[in-house]
């Protein structure tokens, strides 16, 4: 194993020492850990590296993932649970995959992606502070429970952290976290 590839348990920011009690707290702890993993996977990379599409011809990049997850957080928490009609930060009517397609290697693009992601996470945290997992909200032609929204976001991050692992390894050989 190459030095610096793994975070020592005592230095891992995902190890909070908190022992979540209850379903909501446990699910939220998982989501927060995946969010921190995204940040850790992107640490130490410049704008060009973050935007590099390491698995051609795919448009997938770490920067695209940050933008995509900002949209996902916004969609599920602000729109579905919070009732907002605003589009996500990287959504435009009639344009598919803007979050990935427009992820270019500039400092401004990276800064906008992180600002949007942090804003979406902050909004989600605020909305979830007083939520109950069994509450149902209107969704498409029916309803969805808050629990299902949170589980979906845990699943979304888990799937994409696998992508982030491979993208980061292609960039500089770093694995783990």
C-alpha positions in Angstrom: 0.0 0.0 0.0 1.3 3.5 -0.9 1.7 6.0 2.0 -1.1 8.6 2.3 -3.8 6.6 0.7 -5.8 5.8 3.7 -7.0 8.1 6.6 -6.0 6.9 10.0 -9.1 6.2 12.1 -8.1 8.8 14.7 -7.9 11.5 11.9 -10.9 10.5 9.9 -13.5 13.3 10.1 -16.3 10.8 9.4 -15.6 9.3 12.8 -17.6 11.6 15.0 -17.8 9.5 18.1 -21.5 10.0 18.0 -23.6 6.9 18.4 -26.8 7.7 16.6 -30.0 6.5 18.2 -33.0 5.9 16.1 -33.7 5.4 12.4 -33.6 9.1 11.4 -30.4 9.7 13.2 -28.8 6.6 11.8 -29.8 7.3 8.2 -28.7 10.9 8.6 -25.3 9.9 10.0 -24.8 7.7 6.9 -25.7 10.5 4.5 -23.4 12.9 6.3 -20.5 10.4 6.1 -21.0 10.0 2.4 -21.1 13.8 2.0 -17.7 14.0 3.8 -16.3 11.2 1.6 -17.2 13.3 -1.5 -15.2 16.2 -0.1 -12.3 14.0 0.9 -12.2 12.4 -2.6 -11.9 15.8 -4.2 -9.3 17.3 -1.7 -5.9 18.2 -3.1 -7.0 18.3 -6.7 -6.9 21.4 -9.0 -9.7 22.5 -11.2 -8.4 20.6 -14.3 -8.1 17.4 -12.4 -11.6 17.7 -10.9 -13.0 18.2 -14.3 -11.0 15.5 -16.0 -13.2 12.8 -17.6 -11.1 9.9 -16.6 -13.1 7.2 -18.3 -13.7 8.2 -21.9 -16.1 8.6 -23.6 -18.1 9.1 -20.4 -18.7 12.7 -19.2 -18.3 11.6 -15.6 -15.8 13.6 -13.5 -15.4 14.4 -9.9 -16.5 18.0 -10.6 -19.6 16.6 -12.4 -20.4 14.5 -9.4 -20.3 17.5 -7.1 -22.6 19.3 -9.4 -24.9 16.3 -9.9 -25.1 15.7 -6.1 -25.9 19.4 -5.6 -28.8 19.0 -8.0 -29.9 15.7 -6.3 -29.9 17.3 -2.8 -31.8 20.3 -4.1 -34.4 18.2 -6.0 -35.2 15.8 -3.1 -34.9 18.1 -0.2 -35.8 21.6 -1.4 -38.3 20.6 -4.1 -39.9 17.4 -3.0 -39.8 17.9 0.8 -39.6 21.7 1.0 -42.1 22.5 -1.8 -39.8 24.7 -3.8 -40.4 25.1 -7.5 -36.9 26.3 -8.2 -34.7 24.3 -10.6 -31.5 22.9 -9.3 -28.3 24.9 -9.6 -27.2 22.9 -12.7 -30.6 22.3 -14.3 -32.0 24.1 -17.4 -35.3 23.2 -19.1 -34.7 20.9 -22.0 -31.0 20.4 -21.3 -30.0 16.9 -20.1 -26.8 16.3 -18.1 -25.8 19.9 -17.7 -24.3 19.0 -14.4 -21.7 16.8 -16.2 -21.5 18.4 -19.6 -20.7 21.9 -18.3 -18.2 20.7 -15.6 -15.1 22.5 -17.0 -11.7 22.8 -15.4 -11.8 26.4 -14.3 -11.5 27.8 -10.7 -14.8 29.7 -11.2 -16.6 26.5 -12.2 -15.2 24.6 -9.2 -16.1 27.4 -6.8 -19.6 27.6 -8.2 -20.0 23.8 -7.8 -18.9 23.7 -4.2 -21.0 26.8 -3.3 -24.0 25.2 -4.8 -23.4 21.9 -3.2 -22.8 23.4 0.3 -26.0 25.5 -0.2 -28.0 22.4 -1.1 -26.6 20.5 1.8 -27.4 23.4 4.2 -30.9 23.6 2.9 -31.4 19.8 3.3 -30.0 20.0 6.9 -32.5 22.8 7.7 -35.4 20.9 6.2 -34.6 17.7 7.9 -34.1 19.2 11.4 -37.9 19.0 12.1 -38.9 16.2 9.7 -40.4 12.9 10.6 -39.5 9.9 8.5 -43.0 8.6 8.2 -44.5 11.9 6.9 -45.7 11.6 3.4 -45.4 14.4 0.8 -47.0 14.7 -2.7 -44.7 13.2 -5.3 -45.5 12.7 -9.0 -48.9 10.9 -9.1 -48.9 9.8 -5.5 -46.9 10.4 -2.3 -43.5 9.5 -1.0 -42.4 9.1 2.7 -39.5 11.3 4.0 -37.8 8.1 4.9 -37.7 7.0 1.2 -36.2 10.4 0.3 -33.4 10.1 2.8 -32.7 6.4 1.9 -32.6 7.4 -1.8 -30.0 10.1 -1.1 -27.9 7.6 0.9 -28.1 5.2 -2.1 -27.3 8.0 -4.5 -24.1 9.0 -2.6 -23.1 5.4 -2.1 -23.3 4.6 -5.8 -21.4 7.8 -6.8 -18.7 7.3 -4.2 -17.8 4.1 -6.0 -17.4 6.2 -9.1 -15.4 8.8 -7.2 -13.1 6.0 -6.0 -12.3 5.0 -9.6 -12.0 8.6 -10.9 -9.6 9.5 -8.1 -7.5 6.5 -8.7 -7.3 7.3 -12.4 -6.1 10.8 -11.6 -3.3 10.2 -9.1 -3.5 6.6 -7.9 -5.1 7.5 -4.6 -7.4 4.8 -3.3 -9.3 4.3 -0.1 -10.8 6.8 2.3 
